[in-house]
Amino acid sequence: MNTNSSIFFHLKKRVKILSVALLLSCISSISLGAESEAFAEGVTRFKSGDYSSAIKQFEKARNQGNDSAALHYNLGVSYYKTGTYSKAESHFKKAGNDPEFKGLAYYNLGLVTFKKGDKQSAVRWFQRSQDAAQDNTNLSALAARQINKLTRQESKIKKHTDNLSGFITIGSGRDDNVNRGNDDVTTVSNQADRYLDFYATANYRFSGNRKTGNTIKASIGATRYNNLDRFDETLTNVGLYHHRPLSDWKTRYGIHYYHNELNGRGFQKTVRFQMRADKNYARIHRLRLQYEYHNIKDIDPLYAFTAGSRQRLRIENSSKLSFTRARIGYILELNNRDDFEQGDTFTSHSPTRHTLYASLTSSFNKNWSGRLDLEQRHSKYNDDNIAAGINLGTRKYDRTRITARLMYAVSKSLEIEARYRRSDRDSNVQSRKYISNITQLSLNYYF
């Protein structure tokens, strides 16, 4: 009997969620270099239900030089049977280093982490098992079934709060070159300052379900500097969205209203129309297409030159592999603003922008995760600038931005985040150039 047949001889039995009898069977084949009396005796003791004695025999075989994946797999199974989950986890991980055992070991790691009370990690191990078992339809189907049942259980627990979600973040940081963050008005201080940052957002589905329904979204945010209060910003917004499936696509479209203030004064009010479509393909990949139209009005006449329209077209691909999610995308932005014109002076505020971005998010373990974002943006304004009748040429700039985050999950709903962001903007207008380094520590609460 080969290894796979000895493992799967009882896979036709009815599968119950996390049934330890299913794949937690001892491997008796010695074709993998597990040839020793101690190994064979361990198998015999295991089959008789004497798991403690089986462990002693398998450990004896290991001391005699047997370090095979089969031995570690059997030790993992035996320790699991005795409730010694930490040791079971260690041996299954070692067995998983062998490509032949990877799918099985990952599956049993899902069982172990579930027993330890970590459902999220269990789901991730089952997903890894499914990825590793692409040529083994039985194991892949079992892993998929475990994922489905675990996620359904989690959904039932969260059913009463399913319609409301969001997060609140409070942070404190330092910027070594404070500048106006809004793209429409760039002001550089060439000074460092500390700041406090607050942001809260909530989504409420008032009708329908996850597939087809209607949602209202609302957010409020504020940034307050210690000394450079002229750079203070406040944002409030509210939006209404409808989502529904369309063939193989998940679609969402809606309208959103934004109100922005700079330094306590009205800045802009914007109405945004958005259409978005997502499609999963090749199981681990998702394609997103998104279009936005912004109708922008100035609140304070000082910013009348920013009024007009903005359009954005985004295409993005995201991929999920085990504990890592990667995104890569492109954004085209077209602007048609009122611009600034006074006498023989004209300044264009209508750029065409091209943005390439990539993001990598990874879970290191149960508590720690990280994220890295890279962005490259090129902007070229539509018309030449003129000052006192002299043509100054077309304004353009390139901005490179790198953001690194490290997150620690205190609990399922509470997270501590450390963030570093570097922005480097080069321009053919000297006053528009800047380099900024921001460090921030935040407390994030999810609901």
C-alpha positions in Angstrom: 0.0 0.0 0.0 1.5 3.4 -0.9 1.6 6.4 1.3 -1.5 8.2 -0.3 -3.6 5.0 -0.2 -2.8 4.5 3.5 -3.8 8.0 4.3 -7.0 8.1 2.3 -8.5 4.7 2.7 -11.3 6.1 4.8 -12.0 9.4 3.0 -15.4 8.1 1.9 -16.7 8.4 5.4 -19.1 11.2 6.3 -17.1 14.4 7.0 -17.9 16.3 10.2 -16.3 19.7 11.0 -12.8 19.1 12.2 -13.2 15.4 12.6 -9.9 14.2 14.1 -10.3 10.7 12.6 -10.3 12.0 9.1 -6.6 12.7 8.2 -5.1 12.0 11.6 -4.2 8.4 10.8 -0.7 7.1 11.3 1.5 6.5 8.3 2.6 2.9 8.2 4.5 2.9 4.9 8.3 2.7 5.3 9.1 3.6 1.8 10.2 7.1 2.8 13.3 6.0 4.7 11.4 5.4 8.0 12.7 1.8 8.2 13.4 0.9 11.9 12.0 -1.4 14.5 11.1 1.6 16.7 9.2 3.2 13.9 7.2 0.0 13.2 6.5 -0.5 16.9 5.3 3.1 17.1 2.8 2.4 14.3 1.6 -0.7 16.1 1.1 1.1 19.4 -0.7 3.9 17.6 -3.1 1.5 15.9 -3.9 0.0 19.3 -4.8 3.4 20.7 -1.7 3.6 23.0 -0.6 7.1 21.8 1.8 7.8 24.6 3.7 4.6 23.9 3.6 5.4 20.2 5.2 8.8 20.9 8.0 7.1 22.9 8.7 4.7 20.0 8.7 7.4 17.4 11.0 9.6 19.5 13.2 6.6 19.9 13.3 6.2 16.1 14.2 9.9 15.8 17.0 9.5 18.3 18.3 6.7 16.1 18.7 9.2 13.2 15.3 9.0 11.5 14.4 12.6 10.7 11.9 11.8 7.8 8.8 13.8 7.1 6.8 10.5 7.7 8.2 10.3 11.3 7.4 14.0 12.0 3.9 13.5 10.6 3.3 10.5 12.9 4.7 12.4 15.9 2.3 15.3 15.0 -0.7 12.9 14.9 0.3 11.2 18.1 0.8 14.4 20.0 -2.5 15.6 18.7 -4.2 12.5 20.0 -2.8 13.2 23.5 -3.9 16.8 23.4 -0.3 18.1 23.2 -1.1 20.6 20.5 2.0 22.8 20.6 4.3 19.8 19.9 1.8 18.5 17.3 2.0 21.9 15.6 5.8 21.8 15.6 6.0 18.4 14.0 3.4 19.1 11.4 5.3 22.2 10.4 8.5 20.1 9.9 6.5 17.5 7.9 5.2 20.3 5.8 8.7 21.1 4.6 8.5 18.0 2.4 6.5 18.7 -0.8 4.9 15.3 -0.6 3.5 16.0 2.9 2.8 19.7 2.5 -1.0 19.4 1.8 -1.6 16.9 4.6 0.5 18.7 7.1 -1.2 22.0 6.4 -4.6 20.4 6.8 -3.7 18.9 10.2 -2.2 22.3 11.2 -5.7 23.6 10.6 -7.1 21.0 13.0 -4.4 21.9 15.6 -5.0 25.7 15.5 -8.7 25.2 15.6 -8.3 23.1 18.8 -6.1 25.9 20.2 -9.1 28.3 19.7 -7.7 30.3 16.7 -10.3 29.9 14.0 -8.8 32.5 11.7 -5.4 30.7 11.6 -7.3 27.4 11.1 -9.0 28.8 8.0 -5.6 30.1 6.7 -4.0 26.7 7.2 -6.9 25.0 5.3 -6.5 27.5 2.5 -2.8 26.7 2.3 -3.6 23.0 2.3 -6.0 23.6 -0.6 -3.3 25.5 -2.5 -0.8 22.7 -1.9 -3.2 19.9 -2.8 -4.2 21.1 -6.3 -3.3 17.6 -7.7 -5.2 15.8 -4.9 -8.9 16.4 -5.5 -9.9 14.5 -2.3 -7.7 16.6 0.0 -8.6 19.8 -1.8 -12.3 19.1 -1.4 -11.9 18.3 2.3 -10.0 21.5 2.9 -12.6 23.5 1.0 -15.3 21.9 3.2 -13.6 22.8 6.4 -13.1 26.4 5.2 -16.8 26.6 4.3 -18.0 25.2 7.6 -15.7 27.4 9.7 -16.6 30.6 7.9 -20.3 29.7 8.1 -20.0 29.2 11.9 -18.2 32.6 12.1 -21.0 34.2 10.0 -23.7 32.9 12.4 -21.8 34.4 15.4 -21.6 37.8 13.7 -25.1 37.8 12.3 -26.5 40.3 14.7 -23.8 42.8 13.9 -23.5 42.0 10.2 -25.3 45.1 8.9 -23.0 47.6 10.8 -19.2 47.8 10.4 -16.4 50.3 10.5 -13.4 51.4 12.4 -12.0 54.3 14.5 -8.4 55.3 14.6 -6.6 57.8 16.8 -2.9 58.5 16.2 -0.1 60.8 17.0 2.9 61.5 14.7 5.6 63.7 13.5 6.2 65.2 10.0 9.7 66.6 9.3 8.3 68.8 6.5 4.7 69.6 6.9 2.8 70.2 3.6 -0.8 70.6 2.5 -1.9 67.0 1.9 -4.8 68.0 -0.5 -3.8 67.6 -4.1 -5.5 70.7 -5.3 -3.5 73.2 -3.1 0.1 72.3 -2.4 1.8 74.4 0.3 5.1 73.4 1.8 6.2 74.7 5.2 9.8 73.5 5.3 9.2 73.0 9.0 8.7 70.0 11.2 5.8 69.6 13.6 3.9 67.0 15.7 0.2 66.3 15.1 -2.8 64.4 16.3 -4.9 62.5 13.8 -8.5 61.1 14.2 -10.6 59.2 11.7 -13.9 57.3 12.1 -16.0 55.6 9.4 -19.1 53.4 9.5 -21.1 51.4 7.0 -24.7 50.4 7.6 -26.6 48.1 5.2 -30.2 49.1 5.7 -31.7 46.7 3.1 -30.8 43.5 1.3 -27.9 41.3 2.0 -24.2 40.9 1.2 -24.9 40.0 -2.4 -27.6 42.5 -3.2 -28.4 45.5 -1.0 -28.2 49.2 -0.1 -25.6 50.7 2.2 -25.0 54.1 3.7 -21.4 55.1 4.5 -20.3 58.0 6.7 -16.9 59.3 7.8 -15.3 62.1 9.8 -11.6 62.9 10.1 -9.4 65.6 11.5 -5.7 66.5 11.7 -4.4 69.0 14.2 -0.8 70.3 14.3 0.9 71.4 17.5 2.3 74.7 16.1 1.5 74.9 12.3 -2.2 75.2 12.8 -2.6 76.7 9.3 -2.2 73.1 8.0 -5.1 71.7 10.1 -7.7 69.8 8.1 -11.2 68.5 8.7 -13.2 66.1 6.5 -16.8 64.9 6.8 -18.6 62.8 4.2 -21.7 60.6 3.6 -22.6 58.3 0.8 -25.3 56.0 -0.5 -24.5 52.8 -2.4 -26.3 49.9 -4.1 -24.4 46.6 -4.7 -25.6 43.6 -6.7 -24.1 40.7 -8.8 -24.0 41.0 -12.5 -23.1 37.8 -14.2 -19.7 36.9 -12.8 -19.1 40.4 -11.5 -19.9 42.0 -8.1 -21.0 45.6 -8.9 -21.4 48.7 -6.7 -22.5 52.1 -7.6 -23.5 55.2 -5.7 -23.2 58.8 -4.8 -21.0 60.4 -2.1 -20.9 63.9 -0.6 -17.6 65.4 0.9 -17.1 68.6 2.9 -13.5 69.7 3.5 -12.1 72.5 5.7 -8.6 73.8 5.8 -7.5 75.7 8.9 -11.0 76.0 10.2 -12.3 77.6 6.9 -14.5 76.1 4.3 -12.5 74.7 1.4 -14.5 72.4 -0.9 -17.7 70.5 -1.2 -17.6 67.6 -3.6 -20.3 65.2 -5.0 -18.8 62.0 -6.3 -20.5 59.4 -8.5 -18.9 56.0 -8.5 -19.2 52.7 -10.4 -17.2 49.6 -9.4 -17.0 46.0 -10.6 -15.0 43.1 -9.1 -14.5 39.7 -10.6 -12.7 36.7 -9.1 -10.7 34.6 -11.5 -8.2 31.7 -11.2 -9.4 31.2 -7.6 -6.7 33.4 -6.0 -7.0 36.5 -8.2 -9.5 39.4 -8.4 -9.9 42.1 -11.0 -11.4 45.5 -10.1 -12.6 48.1 -12.5 -13.7 51.5 -11.1 -14.8 54.8 -12.5 -15.5 58.1 -10.6 -16.8 61.5 -11.5 -16.3 64.4 -9.0 -18.2 67.6 -9.2 -16.2 70.1 -7.1 -17.4 73.4 -5.7 -15.4 75.9 -3.7 -16.8 77.0 -0.3 -14.4 79.9 0.2 -13.9 82.1 -2.9 -10.2 82.0 -2.1 -10.2 78.5 -3.6 -12.5 79.3 -6.6 -9.7 78.1 -9.0 -10.2 74.5 -7.7 -13.9 74.3 -8.8 -14.7 72.1 -11.7 -14.6 68.3 -12.4 -12.4 65.4 -11.8 -12.6 61.9 -13.4 -10.7 58.8 -12.2 -10.4 55.4 -13.9 -8.8 52.6 -11.9 -7.9 49.1 -12.9 -6.5 46.8 -10.2 -5.5 43.2 -9.7 -5.3 41.6 -6.3 -3.9 38.1 -5.5 -4.1 36.1 -2.3 -1.5 33.5 -1.5 -1.6 31.8 1.9 -0.9 34.6 4.4 -0.1 37.3 1.9 -2.2 39.6 -0.3 -0.8 41.6 -3.1 -2.3 44.4 -5.1 -1.1 46.2 -8.2 -3.0 48.9 -10.1 -3.1 52.0 -12.3 -5.2 55.2 -12.0 -5.8 57.7 -14.7 -7.1 61.1 -13.5 -8.5 63.9 -15.7 -9.3 67.3 -14.4 -11.1 70.3 -15.8 -11.0 73.1 -13.3 -11.8 76.8 -13.4 -8.0 77.6 -13.0 -6.7 80.9 -11.8 -6.8 83.9 -14.1 -6.2 87.6 -13.2 -5.1 90.2 -15.7 -2.1 88.8 -17.7 -1.5 86.0 -15.1 -2.8 82.5 -15.5 -2.1 79.3 -13.5 -3.5 76.0 -14.5 -5.0 73.8 -11.8 -6.2 71.1 -14.2 -3.7 68.2 -14.2 -3.7 64.9 -16.0 -2.3 62.3 -13.6 -1.0 58.7 -14.1 -0.5 56.7 -11.0 1.1 53.2 -10.6 0.8 51.5 -7.2 1.5 48.2 -5.5 0.7 46.9 -2.1 1.8 43.9 -0.2 0.0 42.8 3.1 1.3 39.8 5.1 0.4 38.1 8.3 3.5 37.0 10.2 1.6 35.1 13.0 -1.5 35.3 15.0 -0.8 38.9 16.2 1.7 40.5 13.9 1.1 41.7 10.4 2.7 44.2 8.0 1.9 46.2 4.9 4.1 47.9 2.3 2.7 50.4 -0.2 4.6 51.8 -3.2 3.2 54.6 -5.4 4.6 56.5 -8.4 2.5 59.4 -9.8 3.2 61.7 -12.7 1.2 64.9 -13.1 1.2 67.3 -16.0 -1.1 70.4 -16.1 -3.2 71.0 -19.2 -2.1 74.6 -20.0 1.0 76.7 -19.7 1.4 79.0 -16.8 1.7 82.8 -17.5 3.0 85.4 -15.1 2.8 89.1 -16.1 2.5 88.1 -19.7 5.5 85.8 -19.7 5.0 82.1 -20.6 6.5 79.9 -17.9 5.7 76.6 -19.5 3.6 73.7 -18.4 3.7 72.7 -14.7 4.5 69.1 -14.0 5.8 66.9 -11.2 6.6 63.4 -10.2 5.8 62.0 -6.7 7.2 58.8 -5.2 5.7 57.6 -2.0 6.6 54.6 0.2 4.5 53.6 3.2 5.4 50.9 5.6 3.1 49.7 8.4 3.5 47.2 11.2 0.4 46.1 13.1 -0.1 44.2 16.3 -3.5 42.8 17.0 -4.3 43.2 20.7 -7.6 41.4 20.1 -10.0 40.8 17.2 -11.2 44.4 17.3 -8.2 46.3 18.7 -4.9 47.0 16.9 -1.8 49.0 17.4 -0.2 50.3 14.2 3.2 51.9 13.6 3.6 53.7 10.3 6.4 55.3 8.3 5.7 57.3 5.1 8.2 59.0 2.8 7.0 61.3 0.0 9.5 62.7 -2.5 8.0 65.2 -5.0 10.1 66.6 -7.9 8.7 69.5 -10.0 9.8 72.0 -12.6 8.5 74.6 -10.2 10.9 75.0 -7.3 8.3 76.0 -4.7 6.4 72.7 -5.4 9.3 70.4 -4.6 9.4 68.7 -1.2 10.6 65.6 0.7 8.6 64.6 3.7 9.1 61.8 6.3 6.2 61.0 8.6 6.2 58.6 11.5 2.9 57.8 13.3 1.7 55.5 16.1 -2.1 54.7 16.0 -4.7 52.8 18.0 -7.3 51.2 15.6 -10.6 49.8 16.8 -12.7 47.7 14.4 -16.4 46.9 14.7 
